[in-house]
Amino acid sequence: MRPTLFPLLLTLLLPVAAHAQQEEVFPDGKHISAWFSESGKVDISTLGKQYVVTRYGVRRDSTRVQTEAIQKVIDLAAADGGGVIVIPKGTFLSGNLFFKPGTHLLIRKGGVLKGSDRIADFQVMETRIEGQTCQYFPALVNADGVDGFTIAGEGTLDGNGFHYWEEFWIRRAWNRQCTNKDAQRPRLVYISNSSNVTIQDVRMRNSPYWTNHIYRCDHVRYLDLHITSATEGVKAPSTDAIDIDACHDVLVRGCYMSVNDDAVVLKGGKGTWADQDPTNGPCRDIIIEDCTFRKTHGCLTLGSESVDDRNVILRRCHVEDSYNLLWLKMRPDTPQRYEYVTVEGITGRSSNGISCYPWTQFYDLGDRQDMPMSVCAHITLRAIRMHCRNFFQVQPSDKYTFHDFTFEDIDVEDEAAEIPFSTTTVPETRVHHVRINGMEVH
C-alpha cells in the first residue's frame, strides 16, 4: 500500500471501529466492560504449589468417604499461603469440602471428585438456597470469601445423585406438597461473597440438587463446561445447571447443559417482603453466549426466586430440545422487576419461545398492603431461527404489567400456536421482520 493512501484509509476505518465499539452495550445502553471479552483461561500453573491429595494421606478408594482427609489437604495449603488441591486419576468420595482464601481445585483427566450419597455426610449450617438464607446443607465444593477461586481440569465433579432423586420422587408421591428442600440434598458447587472466580473445562454431572450456585459474587466466568443430569428414567429434580443469585458481572461461555430443570437461572429472593430483605439482591450484567442447551426446562430463566434482574444477554446459542427458550417466572407473592433482557442469534428447537405467566408453585401470598406491582419491560428477541410448539406463551395478569417488547428478524415454525403471536398483549410491542409458519406478522 502506498504511504499516501494510509492516512485516508485510516480515516475511513476509524469511524467503523468506533461504531462497532459503541454497539457492544447492554440492553439499557450501558457499556459492556472489556472483562467480558477476555478469552484467556486461568493458567493453573500460576496459582501456586500443587497439593496432590494422594501424597497427603488420601487413598484411591471409590468406596470410602474421605471428607476429613481431603479437607486437611485444603487446610494445609491455606496455612502454607495457598495453592492448588489436585484430584489425580481415580475416584475420590467426599462430603462437604470448604475451600479457603488462596486455594483452588484442579481435577486431572480421569480424576473424579464424587459426593457421598448419604446426607449424613453433609453438615447442617447457615447457607443460601431457593432465595432464602437459612439452615440447610452445603454443597460438595464450597468457597466463601475466596477471591480468585478457580476450578479447572479435564476431570469430573460427580454429585452421585441417584439415591437423592429416588427419595425425592418417593416423598413427592407420598406428599404432593413436598417442597424441593424437604427432600434433603446437597448441591454440587456453592460459591459466595467472592470476586474473580473462574470455573473452566470440568465435567459436572449427577448433582443431587442445583449444580452450580453463586451468591453475592461478581466477575464470575463459567467456561467450556459440560453439565448434565438425568432427564429420563429416574429424573434428577431441581438440578439447575447454573444459579446466579444476587450477583453482577457473570459470563457463561461455551457450555453444554442438559439437566432436568432450568439451565441458567437468575435468583435473588422470594416472598411478599423480598425487596426489603437485606440478604436478597439484584442480578446485573449477565452474558450467556456460544452455549448448547439440550434437555432443559428453560435455557434462560428469570425466577422463580428473583426480585430485580437487569441487563441480561443470551446470544449465539443452539437449543436441541428444551421446554422454554426464555422463561420469565412471575410469582404473585413476590415484587419482581425484569427489564432489559435480550435473546439473540438462537437456532434449534424448543417447545416454547418466550414464556411469561404466573408462577404459583409453593407460593405464600402475605398481607402486605403496599405490595408493588411486578414489571416485565424492555424484553428483546431477535435473530431467532427455531422450531417451536408454541413460540409466544405470554399471559397477562393483574399481578404484573408488561411494556416494551421487541421481536425482530424472527423465523419460527410454530406447531400448535396455542396462544397466537400477538402485538397487542404487551403495550409498546415492536415487530420487524417476524415470520410465524411462513406468514409475516404485522
C-alpha positions in Angstrom: 0.0 0.0 0.0 1.3 3.4 -0.9 2.1 5.6 2.1 -0.1 8.5 0.8 -3.2 6.2 0.9 -2.7 5.1 4.5 -4.0 8.3 6.2 -7.1 8.2 4.0 -7.8 4.5 4.8 -7.3 5.1 8.5 -9.7 8.0 8.3 -12.3 5.7 6.7 -11.8 2.8 9.2 -11.8 4.7 12.4 -15.5 5.6 12.4 -16.4 2.0 11.6 -14.3 0.7 14.5 -15.7 3.3 16.8 -19.2 2.4 15.8 -18.6 -1.3 16.4 -17.2 -0.5 19.8 -20.2 1.6 20.6 -22.5 -1.2 19.7 -21.1 -3.5 22.4 -23.5 -2.4 25.0 -26.0 -4.0 27.4 -29.7 -3.7 26.5 -30.1 -0.5 28.5 -27.2 1.2 26.7 -24.6 0.7 29.4 -21.1 -0.1 28.0 -20.1 -3.8 28.3 -16.7 -3.8 30.0 -13.6 -5.3 28.4 -13.7 -8.0 31.1 -16.5 -9.8 29.2 -14.4 -10.1 26.0 -11.3 -11.6 27.7 -10.9 -15.0 26.1 -8.0 -16.5 28.0 -8.4 -19.1 30.7 -6.7 -19.3 34.0 -3.2 -20.8 33.8 -3.4 -23.2 36.8 0.4 -23.4 36.9 0.4 -19.7 38.1 -1.7 -20.4 41.2 1.0 -21.8 43.5 2.1 -25.1 44.8 0.1 -28.2 43.7 -1.1 -30.4 46.5 -1.9 -33.8 45.0 -4.2 -35.3 47.6 -2.8 -38.9 47.4 0.6 -37.5 48.7 -1.2 -36.4 51.8 -2.9 -39.5 53.1 -6.0 -39.6 50.7 -6.4 -43.0 49.2 -7.6 -44.1 45.8 -10.7 -45.8 47.1 -14.0 -45.2 45.5 -15.9 -46.8 48.4 -14.5 -44.8 51.3 -15.8 -41.3 52.3 -12.7 -39.2 52.8 -14.1 -35.8 53.7 -11.8 -35.2 56.7 -8.6 -36.3 54.8 -9.3 -34.1 51.8 -10.3 -31.2 54.0 -6.9 -31.5 55.8 -5.1 -31.0 52.5 -7.2 -27.9 51.8 -6.4 -26.5 55.2 -2.7 -27.3 54.9 -2.5 -25.5 51.6 -4.3 -22.5 53.1 -1.9 -22.4 56.1 1.1 -22.5 53.7 -0.1 -19.5 51.8 -2.4 -21.1 49.3 -2.1 -23.4 46.3 -4.0 -25.9 44.2 -5.7 -29.0 45.5 -5.2 -31.7 42.9 -7.5 -34.6 42.4 -5.5 -37.2 40.3 -6.8 -40.1 38.3 -9.2 -42.2 40.2 -12.5 -41.7 42.1 -12.5 -39.9 45.5 -15.6 -39.9 47.6 -16.4 -37.0 50.0 -18.9 -35.0 51.9 -18.8 -31.2 52.1 -15.5 -29.5 51.4 -14.7 -25.9 52.2 -12.0 -24.1 50.2 -10.1 -21.3 51.9 -8.7 -18.0 50.6 -5.8 -18.7 48.3 -6.8 -22.3 47.5 -8.1 -23.7 44.2 -9.2 -27.0 42.8 -7.7 -29.0 39.8 -9.3 -32.2 38.7 -7.0 -34.0 36.3 -8.2 -36.1 33.4 -9.5 -39.4 34.7 -10.0 -37.9 38.1 -13.4 -37.8 39.8 -14.4 -35.9 43.0 -17.6 -37.7 43.9 -20.1 -36.6 46.5 -21.4 -39.1 49.1 -24.9 -40.3 48.6 -25.7 -40.1 52.3 -27.0 -36.8 53.6 -25.4 -37.6 56.9 -22.0 -36.8 55.3 -23.1 -33.2 54.9 -23.5 -30.9 57.9 -26.4 -28.5 58.6 -25.3 -24.9 58.6 -26.4 -21.4 57.5 -26.4 -21.2 53.7 -28.4 -19.7 50.9 -31.0 -21.8 49.0 -34.1 -21.1 46.9 -34.0 -17.3 47.5 -33.6 -17.6 51.3 -30.8 -17.6 53.8 -31.5 -20.4 56.2 -30.2 -23.6 57.9 -29.6 -26.2 55.2 -26.9 -28.4 53.7 -23.8 -27.0 52.0 -22.5 -28.3 48.6 -19.8 -30.8 47.9 -17.5 -27.9 46.9 -17.9 -24.7 48.9 -16.0 -21.4 48.8 -17.0 -18.3 50.8 -14.9 -15.1 50.6 -12.4 -16.8 48.3 -11.5 -14.1 45.7 -9.8 -15.5 42.6 -11.1 -19.0 43.3 -10.6 -21.4 40.3 -11.9 -24.9 39.5 -10.2 -26.3 36.5 -9.1 -29.5 34.7 -10.4 -32.2 32.4 -11.8 -34.4 35.2 -15.2 -34.7 36.7 -17.3 -33.4 39.6 -19.9 -36.1 40.2 -22.8 -35.4 42.6 -23.7 -39.1 42.9 -27.4 -38.0 43.0 -29.3 -41.1 42.0 -30.5 -42.1 45.5 -31.3 -38.5 46.4 -33.5 -38.3 43.3 -35.2 -41.6 44.2 -36.0 -40.3 47.6 -37.4 -37.0 46.2 -39.9 -38.8 44.0 -40.9 -41.2 46.8 -41.6 -38.2 49.1 -43.4 -36.3 46.3 -45.6 -39.4 45.6 -46.5 -39.6 49.3 -47.0 -35.8 49.7 -47.7 -33.7 46.7 -46.8 -30.6 48.7 -43.3 -31.9 49.4 -41.0 -28.9 48.6 -37.6 -29.2 46.9 -35.9 -28.6 50.3 -38.0 -31.3 52.1 -36.1 -33.9 50.2 -32.7 -33.1 51.8 -30.0 -32.9 49.2 -26.6 -31.1 48.8 -25.7 -29.0 45.8 -22.6 -29.7 43.7 -20.8 -26.3 43.9 -21.7 -23.3 46.1 -19.6 -20.1 45.9 -20.5 -17.0 47.9 -19.1 -13.5 48.6 -16.3 -13.9 46.1 -14.8 -12.0 43.2 -12.9 -13.0 40.1 -14.0 -16.6 40.1 -13.4 -19.0 37.2 -14.8 -22.5 36.6 -13.4 -23.9 33.4 -13.3 -27.2 31.4 -14.5 -29.6 34.0 -17.4 -32.0 33.6 -20.2 -31.7 36.1 -22.8 -34.5 36.4 -25.5 -36.0 38.6 -25.9 -33.2 41.1 -28.4 -34.1 43.8 -29.8 -30.5 43.7 -28.6 -27.3 42.0 -25.4 -28.0 40.1 -23.7 -24.5 40.4 -24.9 -21.8 42.8 -23.2 -18.4 43.2 -24.4 -15.9 45.8 -23.3 -12.3 46.2 -20.4 -12.8 43.7 -19.0 -10.7 40.9 -16.8 -11.3 37.9 -17.5 -15.0 37.6 -16.7 -17.0 34.5 -18.1 -20.4 33.5 -16.0 -21.5 30.5 -16.4 -24.7 28.4 -18.2 -26.7 31.0 -20.2 -29.9 30.3 -23.1 -30.0 32.8 -25.6 -32.9 32.8 -28.1 -34.7 35.0 -30.7 -37.4 34.3 -33.6 -36.3 32.1 -35.0 -39.7 31.6 -35.7 -42.7 33.8 -35.3 -41.6 37.4 -35.2 -37.9 36.6 -32.9 -35.5 38.5 -35.3 -32.9 40.1 -34.2 -29.3 40.6 -30.7 -29.9 39.1 -30.4 -26.4 37.6 -27.1 -26.1 35.7 -26.1 -22.5 36.9 -28.0 -20.5 39.5 -26.9 -16.8 39.7 -28.2 -15.3 43.0 -27.8 -11.6 43.7 -24.6 -11.3 41.6 -23.3 -9.0 38.9 -20.8 -9.3 36.0 -21.2 -13.0 35.2 -20.1 -14.7 31.9 -21.3 -18.2 30.8 -19.5 -19.1 27.6 -19.1 -22.3 25.5 -21.0 -24.5 28.0 -23.1 -27.6 27.2 -26.1 -28.0 29.5 -28.6 -30.8 29.7 -30.4 -31.0 33.1 -33.8 -31.9 34.5 -34.6 -28.3 35.3 -33.5 -24.8 34.2 -30.1 -24.2 32.6 -29.0 -20.6 33.5 -31.3 -19.2 36.2 -31.3 -15.7 37.9 -32.2 -15.7 41.6 -32.3 -13.1 44.2 -35.0 -13.7 46.8 -38.7 -14.5 47.2 -41.7 -13.7 49.3 -44.0 -10.7 49.9 -41.3 -8.7 51.6 -38.4 -9.9 49.4 -37.5 -6.4 48.3 -37.0 -5.3 51.9 -34.8 -8.2 53.0 -31.1 -7.2 53.0 -30.0 -10.8 52.3 -31.6 -10.5 48.9 -30.4 -8.5 45.9 -30.5 -7.8 42.2 -28.7 -9.6 39.3 -27.0 -7.3 36.9 -24.8 -7.5 33.8 -25.1 -11.2 32.8 -24.0 -12.6 29.4 -24.6 -16.2 28.3 -23.0 -16.9 24.9 -21.9 -19.7 22.5 -23.6 -22.4 24.5 -25.6 -25.6 23.6 -28.7 -26.5 25.5 -30.1 -30.0 25.2 -32.8 -31.0 27.6 -33.7 -28.1 30.0 -36.9 -26.6 31.3 -35.6 -23.1 30.5 -32.5 -22.1 28.7 -32.6 -18.7 30.4 -34.9 -18.4 33.3 -35.6 -15.3 35.5 -37.1 -16.5 38.8 -38.8 -18.1 40.4 -36.9 -16.5 43.2 -35.9 -13.2 41.7 -36.6 -9.6 42.7 -34.7 -7.4 40.3 -32.9 -8.5 37.1 -31.4 -6.1 34.6 -29.0 -6.2 31.6 -29.1 -9.9 30.7 -28.0 -11.2 27.3 -28.4 -14.7 25.8 -26.7 -14.9 22.4 -25.3 -17.2 19.7 -26.6 -20.4 21.3 -28.1 -23.6 19.9 -31.1 -25.3 21.5 -31.6 -29.0 20.9 -34.7 -29.9 22.8 -35.7 -27.5 25.6 -39.0 -26.6 27.0 -38.6 -22.8 27.1 -36.0 -20.6 25.4 -36.7 -17.5 27.7 -38.8 -18.1 30.8 -39.9 -15.2 32.9 -41.4 -16.7 36.1 -43.8 -14.2 37.7 -44.6 -15.0 41.4 -47.8 -13.5 42.7 -46.3 -13.4 46.2 -43.0 -11.5 45.3 -42.4 -8.0 43.9 -40.3 -8.5 40.8 -38.8 -6.4 38.1 -37.3 -8.0 35.0 -36.0 -5.5 32.5 -33.5 -5.0 29.6 -33.2 -8.7 28.6 -32.0 -9.6 25.1 -32.1 -13.0 23.4 -30.5 -13.1 20.0 -28.8 -15.4 17.5 -30.6 -18.6 18.5 -31.2 -21.7 16.5 -32.8 -25.1 17.2 -35.9 -26.5 18.8 -37.8 -25.5 21.9 -41.4 -26.2 23.0 -41.9 -22.5 23.8 -40.0 -19.5 22.7 -40.9 -16.8 25.3 -42.9 -17.9 28.3 -44.3 -15.4 30.8 -47.2 -16.3 33.1 -48.0 -16.5 36.9 -45.7 -19.0 38.7 -47.7 -20.3 41.7 -45.7 -23.4 42.9 -45.4 -23.2 46.7 -46.1 -19.5 46.9 -47.4 -17.8 50.0 -49.2 -14.5 49.5 -48.7 -12.4 52.6 -50.8 -9.4 53.9 -48.6 -6.6 52.6 -50.7 -3.6 51.9 -48.2 -1.7 49.7 -47.2 -4.7 47.6 -45.5 -3.2 44.4 -46.8 -4.3 41.0 -44.3 -6.5 39.3 -42.9 -5.4 35.9 -41.5 -7.0 32.8 -40.1 -4.5 30.4 -37.7 -3.9 27.5 -37.5 -7.6 26.5 -36.0 -8.2 23.1 -35.9 -11.3 20.9 -34.0 -11.1 17.6 -32.3 -13.2 15.0 -34.2 -16.4 16.1 -34.4 -19.4 13.8 -36.3 -22.1 15.7 -39.0 -24.9 15.6 -41.4 -24.5 18.4 -44.7 -26.0 19.7 -45.8 -22.5 20.9 -43.5 -19.6 20.3 -45.5 -16.9 22.2 -46.5 -18.1 25.7 -47.3 -14.7 27.2 -50.3 -14.3 29.6 -51.4 -11.0 31.2 -52.2 -10.9 34.9 -53.4 -8.3 37.5 -50.2 -9.0 39.5 -47.8 -7.6 36.9 -47.5 -5.3 33.9 -45.8 -5.6 30.6 -44.4 -3.0 28.3 -41.8 -2.5 25.5 -41.2 -6.0 24.0 -39.4 -6.1 20.7 -39.4 -9.0 18.2 -37.1 -8.6 15.3 -35.7 -10.9 12.5 -37.5 -14.0 13.6 -38.4 -17.0 11.6 -40.3 -19.7 13.6 -42.1 -22.9 12.7 -44.9 -23.0 15.3 -46.6 -26.4 15.6 -49.6 -25.6 17.8 -49.8 -21.9 18.4 -52.0 -22.5 21.4 -51.5 -18.8 22.2 -51.2 -17.0 18.8 -48.5 -14.4 18.5 -50.0 -11.0 19.3 -48.8 -7.5 19.0 -51.4 -6.2 21.5 -50.8 -8.5 24.5 -47.8 -6.3 25.6 -48.2 -2.5 25.3 -45.5 -0.9 23.1 -44.7 -4.1 21.2 -42.4 -3.6 18.3 -42.3 -6.1 15.4 -39.9 -6.1 12.5 -39.4 -9.0 10.0 -41.2 -11.6 12.1 -42.4 -14.8 10.3 -44.5 -17.5 12.0 -45.1 -20.5 9.8 -44.0 -18.5 6.8 -46.5 -15.7 7.4 -45.3 -12.2 8.1 -46.6 -10.7 11.4 -47.6 -7.1 11.4 
